[in-house]
């Protein structure tokens, strides 16, 4: 309690002629501060309740029900959707595709973004142009970007045409499992690597130059500079980019819907696409909700694990 | 902490209330047909965005409004065809379903069995001049349950073979009419034609339109030539591994990876842009040839090892049971599909009415097609042909078939083995 609150009863006044106990004003300084705070967070809070918590509660509720949209029936099925989840013969393939997609995406995106940021973290003629070029795919429509890549990746498309000029017969990229996964990952990486690059660039520019100068005087090589100075000092940004890239990889949808529709077979059917298929193509809204909860739990666990692990490698966190 | 607890309580209460209200029963009761003037709005979802077709629909709707003052407006909502059913069901799930909707044949069992569609028989029979008995029973079968019609199959369009005679000529081959006259209008001979086209011109030979290695059920237009079907007549047993189906797939696989008569996976050829010599497609696609820069012809499907056959594809128009104005929707549907309007619609969609399925009517409404093409291709292909086999859970089935068939589209595929795996994948759905 603040000093003002403690003394406020003593400062209360009564109207002339009125008797009785002195009442504290409702709007104390502390309450005013609290209300102001609530007023600021209310729009965000309403958004979170309306568009995150409420749908999440509904998804949890739907997962114990089966909703026949056409018949307009809604009935409780208990844990049947969870039993179906455990017995779903396609789910292991879907989870395997999701894991491969996420690992490849993070494994390529983060080092590539860091490399680009290190290369572009210098002053010089035309450097801004290069930064813009690498960032520009981020602002391009994801569907337009993917459609163009789809044409390029066709059996008789642009990429195989280029390979043909070197006497190489390219694969039918989108029709075999490994190449289809490689194509989807590459399309996604090139689309989004610019965002991580900009984050790394900002972090790199915050590293004090005198640290490099001192290390150079001590004879440090470029690799030592990167390992001993750069990486530790940008590790908070590294943590951020890894978290958002992993979460983003688990939400990748448009590239798969446009390029492969989850095929061939189930080779590119990642979990979020499977959720979409079950709910909106097959009208299994209850089972789709159960799969959504599985996705939610996976994202939550991965994020918590990374958050806990930060103490071991993120600068200033231990 | 008290305010926080209160806030949590209010939030939960709101969430539960909203959840319960979202899961409640259907909306308000149906408005009577004797509704107040200007009180009824109707919305019909379609997958066509063709300006001419929409203009025709609007003109029919405008005429209807002149005699029905209760109708305020009738709108035609064009949804993207690729996501049509997904969008429609999402609208229904969100309580924003249309009053009337086009329904693709693949979804017929799901829509009819679920009770989502309003029964139409009594309304149609009670409409003066409707001539209900004019509807061909075969064509209405897919949309009928227990003697009750639930949707009007406004488009009953046969699958035919379109031919680009210029490409055939450039490949040193006879025209399509000559091939037919020489008795070579069968899949075996056309495979050789397709292979020669590919070899001589670099263009594609034969395309099963829209199949694109993603919609295997469209191959029915080929399978039927071998007498093959995806499942038994009662829909309970998978027949992908049958000798007939194996023969059809061995032919197709050889045509794709051996002779190259069919374009392989991962390409997007288009007959209507002059990209191939032959294509199987529905006759309603003839409108795409309006400005064709090449000589073309349209012929019945080629015969297969089991002889001549036909395949039709349907689309129907239905009133939704959960419409706010189901009676008004049914009455408008009766007007929209009466004999006069069906005659107008016939210029785009072959009608299911016996009285209109003749060369005179169809020639008058389809200026792109000759009387001979109408008689010997369109009308002949509509004789004694049942609709394609359909099944409930069509999207789930189609997805599982596609996934299981994907290994087929490799050069060294084990054709019988892949077909057996299709049955393994879909038997649990068929058994339900």
Interface residues (C-beta under 8 A of the other chain):
Chain A: X49 X53 X54 X57 X58 X61 X67 X68 X69 X70 X71 X72 X74 X154 X155 X156 X172 X173 X174 X175 X176 X261 X262 X263 X264 X265 X266 X277 X280 X281 X282 X283 X284 X285
Chain B: X11 X12 X14 X15 X18 X19 X22 X23 X25 X26 X86 X89 X90 X92 X93 X110 X111 X114 X115 X116 X213 X214 X264 X265 X266 X267 X268 X321 X322 X393 X395 X396 X399 X402 X403 X406 X407 X409 X410
